Amino acid sequence: MKGHLSHDYHLEVPAPVVWDTYRGLELGKLVNQMFQDVVGTVEVVQGDGGVGTILKITFPPGPLGLSYMKEIFIQADDEQRVKESEVIEGGFKDVGFDVYRYRFHIIEKNGESSIIRSSVEYEIDDKLQEIASQATTKQMEALNEVVGKYLKQKWDSF
């Protein structure tokens, strides 16, 4: 069984500014500095923020009961402003998902605003279909909201 979830977050900040934060390791640094209670902590296991970079995310206690996961960046497209990563250990892999991918797409609305489109794609054995309801964009939505407020405040101060 395959599935897809998506959420759009509208932001009054130019797409290039948003992409600069999401494209590499800056997002993980912001999480560690300001948003640990929302997302958890982010540790770079290997890489420089490009394709092949592996992160370990340790989650705060929450309803899903996931303690950590490792993800690998599988796409970082500066032209399209798309970043995609796949869980390779822990997290949703531990509860039975065969594939669990996160994707951020920064879309320019106009010169002064953008959309952060967050999506999750997953694959799970048909026998574990009831587990598919655990797939969610909620953490990504919360992250986008907090980062969005931070970027808006920073952008407004220029």
N, C-alpha and C positions, 0 to 999 in steps of 0.2 A: 504494500500500500504506500502510495506517495501522497504528500500533502504540501500545501503552501499557505502561508499566512503573511499578511502585509499590513503596514500602518504608515500613514503619512503624517509628518509633523511639519507645520508651516512656521517659518522663522523669518523675522525681519532683519536678516543679515545676509550679505552677498554670498553666493555659492562658493567662490574661491576662498573666502575666509573660513567657511564651514569645512570645506574640503581639506584645508591646511591642518585642521585639528583632527579630522577623521582618517586621513590617508596613511599615517605612519604610526609612530609610538606616542604621539602627543595625547591621544585620547586615554591611553593607559596611565600616563603620568597625571592627567587631570583626575582620573578616578582615584588614584592613590593619594593625591593631595586634598581632594575636596569631596569625593562622593563614595567613600568606602561603605557607608551605611546603605546606599542604594544598590551598588553593584558588587562590592567586595574589593579585594586587592588584586592587582595585576602585576605579574612578574614575567620579565622576558627570559625565556629559557634559551632561545638562540635566535639570531638574526638582528637585522637593523631596521625593521619596519616594513621591508618589502616582501614580495612573495617568498614563501618558505620560512618566514618568521614564525616561531612557536611561542605562544603565551600560556601561562598558567594563571587561571582566574580562580581565586578562593572566594566563595560566596558567603555572605552573612547568613545566619540562620533564617530559614523561610519556609513557606508552605510546601515547596517541592521537595525539600529535604536533600537537595544536592549540596555537596560540600566543596567540590572543585571540578574543574575541567581543564583540559589542554586543548588549544585550538591552533591550527596552522593557517596562515594567510595563503589563500590559493589564487587570489586575484587582487591586483591593485592597479586600476586603470585611471591614470591622471587625466586623460582626455575625456572619458565618459564620467569621471568622478564616481567610480564604483570600487568598493572594497568588499571582498568576500572571504570568509574564513569557514573552516570545517572543524567540528569537534573530532579529536583523534583519541581522546582518553577521558574517562570520568564523565561527569555531567549526564547528558541525555544518552550517551552510549551505555552508561551503567544501568539505566532503566529499560533498555531494550531497543533503542533506535539504531538502525544500521547506518544511516547517514543523517547528519544534522548540520545544516549550513546556515550561517548568518550572512546577511548582505546589507550593506548601507549604500544607498545611491543618493548622491547630493544633486538635486535638480534645480537649475536656475529658473526662477519665475520671472524675474526682471533684474535689473542691475543692483537692486537694493534688498531683494528677498529671495528665499530659496525654500525648498522642501527637502526634508530628510526622509527618504523612503526606506523603511526598515522592513526586511522580510526574512522569513525562515522557510527553508525547504527541508523536507525530511522524508526518509524512507523507513518503513517498519514492516516486519513480517505480518502478514494478514492475521495470523493467530494471536498477535499482540495488539489488535486493533483498538482495544479499550485504552491502551496507554497513549495513543495518538492525541487524546484530549489534553495531555500534559504539554504538548507543543504550544509555545506562546511567544508573543513579541513583547510581553509586559515589561521585562527588564530593559529591552531596547528602548521602549517608549519612555520609561522613567529616565534612562540615561540621556535620551535626546532632549527631554524636557529640561533636565538640570544643566546639561551642556549648552542647550539653546539659551537659557537665561543667562548663563555665564558669558557666552559669546555676545549676546545682545547688550549686556551691560558694558562689556569691553569695547564693543563696536561704537556704542553711543558716546563713550568717553573720548573718541578720536576727534 
